[in-house]
Amino acid sequence: MSGFDLNDLMKQAQQMQQQMQQAQEEIANETVEGSAGGGAVKVTATGNGKITGIAIAKEAIDPNDPEALGDLVLAAVNNALENAEALAKSKLNLGALGDLGKGFGL
């Protein structure tokens, strides 16, 4: 009969926590890009979702249609944030959590 080793379990939990912290630091230091309008608007973000830059091609600026530019910026930001989320999920290996990850909103 095998015994339950609480110390072993605690060591494993500490290792997992250290790995998660390291992955989170890596994610924060990586950048992702989102774009819209065939690259007319590009948004750069960190892996943890902080927007760090927006580049707009002058062809995307139509003074008679400012709403279109707003739509392009919004689409590019959303694309960048989706890419950041995908990066985070891959780095944190959230797929390995299975249904457990759903309980954490991941």
N, C-alpha and C positions, 0 to 999 in steps of 0.2 A: 504494500500500500504506500503510495507516494504522499509525502507531506506537503502542505502548502507553506511556501516560504515567503513571508511578508516582506522581508528585507530584499529579496530578489525582485519582487513586484515593485517595490519602491525605487530600486535602482533603475529598472526598466522605465518607470514613469518619469524619472528625472532625465534619463537619456532622451526620451521622446520629447520632453519639454525643451531640452537644449536644442534638439534638431528643429523643432518648430520655431524657436526664437531665431536660430541661424537662418532658416528659410525666410522668415519674415524680414530679416535685415537684408537678405539678398534681393527680395522682391522690392523693397523700398529703394534699393540702389539701381534697379533696372528700369529701363524706359520702354514704353510701347508707343505706337503711333496709331492714330485713327485718321481717316480721310473721308471726304465726300466731294461730289461733283467732279469725279475723275481726277482727284488730287488738287482741285482748285482751293480747297480748304484742308489744311493738315493740322492736327492737334497732337501734341506730345504730352504724355503723362508718365508718372512713375508707376511702378507695378502695384503700388497700394492706392492708386486712384487720384493722386494729386496732379492737377493740370499744370504743366510747366511751360507750355508754349503753344501759340496759335499762329499759323502762317496762312495768309490769304493772298492768293494770286490776284493781281490787279484786274484780270479778266473777270473775276468773280464779283467785282464791285460794279453794280449797275445802280446809279443814283435814282433811276426811275422805278426800281424794284428792290428796296431794302429788305423786304420780307424774305425774298429768295436767299439773300446772304445770311440772314438770321437762321433760316432753315438749314442751310449748308453747315453753318457753325454748329448748330445743335446736333445735326447728324454726325458730324466729325467727332464732337465731344462724346456722344453716346458710343460711337465706334471705338474710340480710345479707351473708354471705361470698360467696355465689353472685353477688349483685348487685355486690359489690366486684370480683370476678373479671371479670364482664362489662364493668364500667366500665374496668378496666385494659386488657382486650383491645381495647376500642373506642378508647381513648386512644392506645395503643401501636400501633394498626393492625396487630395480629398476623395478621389475615386476609391481609394483603398478603404475609406470609412463606410462605404456602402450606405445603407439606410440610416446609419448612425449620424452621418453628416447632415441629414435633413433636419434633425432635431436642433441643429445649431444654425439653421438658416443658410447652409452652405450648398 
